[in-house]
């Protein structure tokens, strides 16, 4: 297992990636900011989805989710349809316009990454992608809370 100092250095490097995230956000098309792209991406990955499940996946409050959904529906990027299993609920789905908006946003970000990482060998890009996925997965899996001595 890595040492405490190695984990401290990793934490420092991860804080440094905020500049990368900010630059990718600036690359997004003006009509599809990162939050909108995140919602579109979650719906795209999960298919038809209830708003409550979307809020859970995005780890945001239901009222915030509702505002995002309203914004995307106004743009015609998602549809809200009655849930046949529970008429009080709505199922959200991506429209063709929403799919196009998401792909356009993803393409803009991919162009920035391709430009900035043009000197990276393909194997490094693939390995880094795998490691980031592993890191994300490690944080997304439920873990028992550490015990505290009281």
C-alpha positions in Angstrom: 0.0 0.0 0.0 1.1 3.5 -0.7 2.5 5.7 2.0 0.8 8.7 3.6 3.2 11.0 1.8 2.2 9.4 -1.6 -1.4 9.9 -0.9 -0.7 13.5 0.1 1.0 14.0 -3.2 -1.9 12.4 -5.0 -4.3 14.8 -3.3 -2.1 17.7 -4.3 -2.1 16.5 -7.9 -5.9 16.0 -7.9 -6.3 19.6 -6.7 -4.2 20.6 -9.7 -6.6 18.9 -12.1 -9.2 21.6 -11.3 -7.4 23.8 -13.8 -8.0 21.1 -16.4 -11.7 20.8 -15.5 -12.0 24.6 -15.8 -10.5 24.6 -19.2 -12.7 21.8 -20.4 -15.7 23.8 -19.0 -14.6 26.8 -21.1 -14.5 24.5 -24.2 -18.2 23.7 -23.8 -20.6 25.4 -26.3 -22.2 28.5 -24.7 -25.7 27.0 -25.0 -24.6 23.8 -23.2 -22.8 24.5 -20.0 -21.2 21.7 -18.0 -24.2 21.2 -15.7 -26.5 20.8 -18.7 -24.0 18.4 -20.3 -23.8 16.4 -17.1 -27.6 16.0 -16.9 -27.8 15.0 -20.6 -24.9 12.6 -20.2 -26.6 10.9 -17.2 -29.8 10.5 -19.1 -28.0 9.2 -22.2 -26.1 6.6 -20.1 -29.2 5.5 -18.2 -31.9 5.7 -20.8 -35.4 6.6 -19.6 -35.1 7.7 -16.0 -37.2 9.2 -13.3 -36.2 12.6 -12.0 -35.7 11.2 -8.5 -33.2 8.7 -9.8 -31.5 11.4 -11.9 -31.1 13.5 -8.7 -29.6 10.5 -6.9 -27.1 9.8 -9.7 -26.0 13.4 -9.9 -26.0 13.7 -6.1 -27.9 16.9 -6.2 -31.0 18.2 -4.5 -34.4 17.5 -6.2 -35.1 21.2 -6.6 -31.8 21.7 -8.5 -32.6 18.7 -10.6 -36.0 20.1 -11.4 -34.5 23.4 -12.6 -32.0 21.6 -14.8 -34.7 19.4 -16.3 -37.0 22.4 -16.9 -34.1 24.2 -18.7 -33.3 21.2 -20.9 -37.0 20.6 -21.7 -37.4 24.2 -22.7 -34.6 23.7 -25.2 -36.2 20.6 -26.5 -33.2 18.4 -25.4 -35.3 16.1 -23.2 -38.8 14.9 -23.0 -40.9 14.3 -19.9 -43.5 11.5 -20.3 -45.8 10.0 -17.8 -44.4 6.9 -16.1 -46.8 4.0 -17.0 -46.0 2.4 -13.6 -46.8 5.5 -11.6 -48.7 8.3 -13.4 -47.6 10.8 -10.8 -44.0 10.4 -11.9 -42.4 11.5 -15.1 -39.8 9.6 -17.2 -37.1 11.7 -18.8 -35.6 10.8 -22.1 -33.1 12.4 -24.5 -34.5 13.8 -27.7 -32.6 13.8 -31.0 -31.7 17.5 -30.3 -30.5 16.6 -26.8 -28.3 13.9 -28.2 -26.9 16.3 -30.8 -26.2 18.9 -28.0 -24.5 16.3 -25.9 -22.3 15.0 -28.7 -21.4 18.5 -29.7 -20.3 19.3 -26.2 -18.4 16.1 -25.9 -16.7 16.8 -29.2 -15.6 20.3 -28.1 -14.0 18.8 -24.9 -12.4 16.0 -26.8 -10.8 18.5 -29.2 -9.3 20.4 -26.2 -7.9 17.1 -24.7 -6.6 16.0 -28.1 -4.8 19.3 -28.5 -3.4 19.4 -25.0 -2.4 15.8 -24.9 -1.1 15.6 -28.5 2.4 14.6 -27.4 1.1 11.7 -25.2 1.4 8.2 -26.6 -1.9 6.4 -27.2 -1.1 3.9 -24.5 -0.6 6.7 -21.9 -4.0 8.2 -22.8 -5.6 4.8 -22.5 -3.9 4.0 -19.2 -4.7 7.3 -17.7 -8.4 6.9 -18.7 -8.4 3.5 -17.1 -6.8 4.8 -13.9 -9.3 7.7 -13.7 -12.2 5.3 -14.1 -10.8 3.2 -11.4 -10.4 6.2 -9.1 -14.0 7.4 -9.8 -15.3 3.9 -9.3 -13.5 3.6 -6.0 -15.2 6.8 -4.7 -18.6 5.9 -6.1 -18.8 2.5 -4.4 -20.5 2.5 -1.0 -18.1 2.0 1.8 -18.7 1.6 5.5 -18.3 4.8 7.5 -15.2 4.9 9.7 -15.9 4.2 13.3 -15.3 7.0 15.7 -14.4 6.5 19.3 -16.9 8.3 21.5 
